Structures are given as C-alpha cells and as structure tokens.
C-alpha cells in the first residue's frame, strides 16, 4: 500500500482538514512535517467540531499514531494548551499516541515578540504572517542557534544555548529598540514547561522507519499551501519552510522512497490570506460573494481571505513542483448558480503571454490573467456523492480543470460534510 503525502496546491486554506480526516481514518500513522501552529484545520467527526493547528489530524481518532516531525517548529506552550483543549473534548492523547521529534526546533516567546514587531512596524516589508513566531524560529534553526525539544532535558546544555541565542537576539532587539530578554527568566520558563513536553519526545526518524518496514500506512500531512513554499512560492510573501511534497521526507526523517502517492488539494476557486500577488483576485461583488458563500475566514487567527477565480497556471505549476499524482477538488458547491465561471489559463506580462508565474517579485505583481469563460450551472452540486448527482456543466468544469492543470481529480468535495465526497480512486490504493 502506498504512503500518501497531502499538500495544498494553492495558498493554503484549500479544505485539507476534511480530506486529511477522511484519509487519516485509513492510515495507521499521521505525520506533520513542516510549519508550526499557524495553519488551522477544522475537523467535524460525529457532529463534534475539533480545531487543530499544531497537532496532526490523527489525534482525534483512536488507534492512530500521531507524529510531529523534525521539520515542524514547536511552540511548547501552545502544544500543551492544544492537548489540554482536546482532552476537554474527550480526546485521549498520551505519550504512546503522540510523538514529537526530539530534534524539532522550539518557538520561544522572543520569536513571537519579534514576529509581531516586524509585522506591525511602519517600516519594512509586511509579509502578512500570523505573528506566532514561526519565521523567527526557522531563522534561528538555519542560523544554528535554535533550542530544540531534546535540549529541555539538560539544564547545562539549555543554559549554554540560551546564552548563545541571546547573544544574537539581544543585539537585534537593542537595534530595534526592544527590551532585552532576561536569560534567567527564559530558562525558568523553559524548565517549567519541560516536564509537560519531554514525555512526548522521541527519535521520530527511527520510529517512522520501523512503522514503514512493518507495512503501516503513513499519511504525511502538510500545512498551508505550496504557493507559500519558501523556495517555490510567491517569495518573499511566503512562509519560512518548504511545503512541497519533498519536504515530507526531509521533515520526518524518512528517505524519499517512503513517499508513495502525492495528493494535492485545491479549491474550485482561489483564495489567499495575507500580503502578496494574487493574479485572479476579485475585489468586487463576485469576490465578496465567493467569500460569503465559502465562509472564507481562517480557522486560527480568523483573518478574512481574498477570493478570486480558479488559477490553472498556479495549480499546474504546483503539480510539477510537488510531483502531484492526483487532485482533491473542494468547495465545488460554492460555484453553484454562477451563470458564467472564469478560469485563468495564462498571463500577460509586458506584451508577452506566459504559461507560468515568474519568480521575479516585480513581475509577479504585474502579471494579468488570461481568462477562459466556462458555462456555469443552475442546479445544485451541494451534497453530491456521485458524478451522476452533479449538474452536467459542473462535470464539464471539473474535466476542464483536469486538462488545464495536468492531473486527474480523484476526490471531489461537495460540502463541508465528510460524507459528501465523490471518490474516483483511493490514494492509499493508487
């Protein structure tokens, strides 16, 4: 059986929660491999709503092993808080069912403060982050001064690492006019939270290798969307980690051969949160209608999402950079009733026609979409569970998207309800 990597094929918020939940029921192990607690997932199981941002989706299902890989940056206080909130909902989370990579980087209060300062300062480039410290934590990781989960278990190591970390951060804070961090206060905070985190720590790379060799089904759960990838996204308006499918191997400690099938998730239209280019954005009544119908507000910070027509250029590019084998298309029902639907098939830039999004920031801001108009449908696709339940024009729309992006749609979601899904092929059996 194939192990499955799930990645967002747009800018995130594609409805991964529902699809990942559907797949996690069949998986033995669910692994988060990048990002932090800046990407919310909403799961509805037996009428109960669960909101996750750091924990893998498998935690809400009994009998699953949930893993936070080394590619994730972990806020230990948020981790403890999210576990406590789920326990109040009756979810049993123990060190036997949840494992956190001992070599994962920690998000500290100073990271949150720096993130907030940068995003609210009048000067400089605003990225549109969630201000939760993810970016600054990754900066320390690649700067080789990060504090990691395993360090919580050794006071002497922790003291030395704090000294090294603050040599950098306090100099930076002085330059920004922010009060310096007290080393003893930070040490006290970390020593206090350590006993609540360390029981979950493990050698995830070895654990997952054993699960793979035992024939367990592994689901790699990505956060955000590939267009926010630090290398392949709309840089610099991106997150601070790699989101593409290849990161599932790097961010979990398993080799590339462990990856079987890559499932991309895409909305039937396009949304984006935060700053940055958005060629098909609709700042008119149609955009507002898409937003209100699709309830386009973020799970975590609750930010309103920008909305626009489906951009086949971007998804086609993501299919290539992620090696996507098939797509799960979500929120088709939001398009019900539109007499005409537009799909972006290319861009115009300074008199040229492009079939890709250029890497240059200035060029990304100047591209203009080339649209193909597709006949809409008056019937309802909401709740459809087979192709026969869909209006004929809706089927044509899906087929056209498949042609334009170069990948088949093997899962089609027609409402937030888990059962309202049309399955063509199970990714675990691909």
Secondary structure as UniProt FT lines:
FT   STRAND          4..8
FT   HELIX           16..24
FT   TURN            25..26
FT   STRAND          29..32
FT   TURN            37..38
FT   STRAND          41..45
FT   TURN            46..47
FT   STRAND          48..52
FT   HELIX           57..60
FT   TURN            62..63
FT   STRAND          65..68
FT   TURN            70..71
FT   STRAND          72..75
FT   HELIX           76..88
FT   TURN            89..90
FT   TURN            95..97
FT   STRAND          98..101
FT   TURN            102..103
FT   STRAND          105..107
FT   HELIX           109..120
FT   HELIX           134..142
FT   TURN            143..144
FT   HELIX           149..153
FT   HELIX           155..176
FT   HELIX           183..197
FT   HELIX           198..200
FT   STRAND          201..202
FT   HELIX           204..213
FT   TURN            214..215
FT   STRAND          218..221
FT   HELIX           226..228
FT   TURN            230..232
FT   TURN            235..236
FT   TURN            245..246
FT   HELIX           247..250
FT   TURN            251..253
FT   HELIX           256..258
FT   STRAND          261..267
FT   STRAND          270..272
FT   TURN            279..280
FT   HELIX           285..293
FT   TURN            294..295
FT   STRAND          306..308
FT   STRAND          310..311
FT   HELIX           312..322
FT   STRAND          326..330
FT   HELIX           332..335
FT   TURN            336..337
FT   STRAND          340..349
FT   TURN            350..351
FT   STRAND          352..354
FT   HELIX           361..366
FT   STRAND          368..375
FT   TURN            382..383
FT   HELIX           387..389
FT   HELIX           392..405
FT   STRAND          408..413
FT   TURN            418..419
FT   STRAND          421..423
FT   HELIX           427..429
//
